[in-house]
Amino acid sequence: MDKQTMLLELKGLSRVVDHDVRRLVRRHTVLTELADDYEPVNPFLEPLDQAQWDLQDSLLRSMHCNLSESECAAFAAQWQAMGPTKQHEFLVRYVEEGVA
């Protein structure tokens, strides 16, 4: 377990990344792969954008439902410090490794 994962685990990561978040990470990954392989007119860009919004919404909802107010604030601060690209890469790696 790397340092970033350990810090987020201490702040409730395994309670935030629930079944819905895992499902949406996998959905986003599949749509990204499809969109990357599709050239002339890409029908996957709109579903990919929607998957990103759904994933962000599910993650926020899970944070507020599964963490206390202070845990949520600590997790959100650590999470926001990562930036959107690193957040997504982290979630994909976390889900694929089957941590938690």
C-alpha positions in Angstrom: 0.0 0.0 0.0 1.5 3.3 -1.1 1.6 6.5 1.1 -1.4 8.1 -0.7 -3.6 5.1 -0.2 -2.6 4.8 3.4 -3.4 8.4 4.1 -6.8 8.1 2.4 -7.5 4.8 4.2 -6.9 6.5 7.5 -9.5 9.0 6.5 -12.1 6.5 5.5 -11.4 5.5 1.8 -12.7 2.0 2.2 -16.0 3.3 3.4 -16.2 5.9 0.6 -15.4 3.5 -2.3 -18.6 1.5 -2.0 -20.3 -0.8 -4.5 -21.7 2.1 -6.6 -18.4 3.9 -6.8 -16.7 0.7 -7.9 -19.3 0.1 -10.5 -19.0 3.6 -11.9 -15.2 3.5 -12.0 -15.4 0.3 -14.1 -18.1 1.9 -16.3 -15.9 5.0 -16.8 -12.9 2.8 -17.6 -14.8 0.8 -20.3 -16.2 4.0 -21.9 -12.7 5.6 -21.9 -11.3 2.6 -23.7 -14.2 2.6 -26.2 -13.8 6.4 -26.8 -10.0 6.1 -27.3 -10.5 3.4 -29.9 -13.3 5.1 -31.9 -12.2 7.6 -34.5 -14.3 9.6 -37.0 -17.5 10.5 -35.0 -17.2 9.3 -31.4 -20.5 8.3 -29.9 -18.9 7.6 -26.6 -17.9 11.1 -25.6 -21.3 12.1 -24.2 -21.7 8.8 -22.2 -18.1 9.3 -20.9 -18.9 12.8 -19.7 -22.0 11.5 -18.0 -20.1 8.6 -16.4 -17.6 11.1 -15.0 -20.4 13.2 -13.5 -22.1 10.1 -12.1 -18.8 8.9 -10.5 -18.1 12.3 -8.9 -21.7 12.5 -7.6 -21.6 8.9 -6.2 -18.2 9.6 -4.5 -19.5 12.8 -2.8 -22.7 11.1 -1.8 -20.8 8.1 -0.4 -18.5 10.5 1.6 -21.4 12.2 3.2 -23.3 9.1 3.9 -20.5 6.9 5.3 -18.2 9.3 7.1 -18.7 11.6 10.0 -18.6 15.4 9.4 -15.0 15.6 10.6 -13.9 12.5 8.7 -15.6 13.9 5.6 -13.7 17.2 5.9 -10.4 15.4 6.4 -11.0 13.0 3.5 -12.2 15.8 1.2 -9.1 18.0 1.9 -6.8 15.0 1.1 -8.8 14.1 -2.0 -9.0 17.6 -3.4 -5.2 18.0 -3.0 -4.8 15.2 -5.6 -6.5 17.0 -8.5 -9.0 15.4 -10.9 -6.6 13.4 -13.1 -4.8 11.8 -10.1 -8.1 11.2 -8.4 -9.4 9.2 -11.3 -6.1 7.3 -11.8 -6.1 6.5 -8.1 -9.7 5.2 -8.1 -9.0 3.0 -11.1 -5.9 1.6 -9.5 -7.7 1.1 -6.1 -10.7 -0.7 -7.7 -8.6 -2.8 -10.0 -6.3 -3.9 -7.1 -9.4 -4.9 -5.2 -8.3 -3.2 -2.1 -10.8 -3.2 0.8 
